[in-house]
Amino acid sequence: SGGEGRKEVKSTSFTFEQIGGQNRAKQELIEALDFLVKRDQIEKLGIRPLKGILLAGPPGTGKTLLAKAAAQYTDSVYMAASGSEFVEMYVGVGAGRIRDLFKEARAKAKKAGKSSAVIFIDEIEVIGGKRDGGQHREYDQTLNQLLTEMDGIHGNESPRILIIAATNRKEMLDSALVRPGRFDRHIGVDLPDKKGRLQILRIHASNKPIDESVDLTGIAEQTFSFSGAQLESVMNEAAIYALRDNADSITSGHLHMAIDKVMLGEKSDKETSL
Ligand code: ATP
């Protein structure tokens, strides 16, 4: 998920096929992205250029993955940032960072010979939360800078910038951010259903020796309300249990222990990944 900030600029070729479930979100996103891909046609028809897409939904459901796949689909360079990176004690620093982010994205696209750049901003609510009468003035400047940058995006400029933002708390966003011409495409990214969970489990099982006796459909049934990130954890923890057992493959027993562990609290997961 977020947090890694702008270090994560490697041109990962990550595709929609590597994202399990989320069929509706993928379809809606691809439809929106086709605006960027077919930009000559869009311009001829006088359609307002697409500037911002908002991905809204619970943590760990694949919003970051969708943004990466969007960059790949549109043959764009990818830059990632998190709303919390722009929160600084000193007025103006956050705004400066926003300016730099856009500058950097344009430079990176030019250098790579690409005609577009996708800027992913995770936790957008941190900078784009509802403004409350001057209480958080330094945030205001940051948000204003983002709005200015968005207003400055033109359909015919090169490189073309598309901003994809993610939030778990859409209701908190300032209305200035979600009005037409800004983040006006909203795509819900929900917890996966059973079929989605099975697909996600399969994706994360693909590089692991799973015992023949394992019924992944059953595991998908038993992981109701798990997010993609939690399912990834289940697979990883199961592999760690297998290692502890000195087993060459992951059994249902390992998977069940992993489910319990992830259910009990995934806080310690990251630290136990050996
Ligand atoms: P956050 O809101 O916490 O930033 P997010 O919605 O951006 O979360 P991701 O960072 O995309 O979630 O997902 C975290 C990890 O969980 C991914 O790197 C991947 O391993 C796994 N994952 C999540 N959703 C899926 C999915 N739909 N298919 C496959 N893997 C997934």
Residues whose N, C-alpha, C, O or C-beta is under 5 A from the ligand:
A	BS01	ATP	S1 G2 Q18 I19 G20 P58 P59 G60 T61 G62 K63 T64 L65 I200 I203 G228 A229 E232
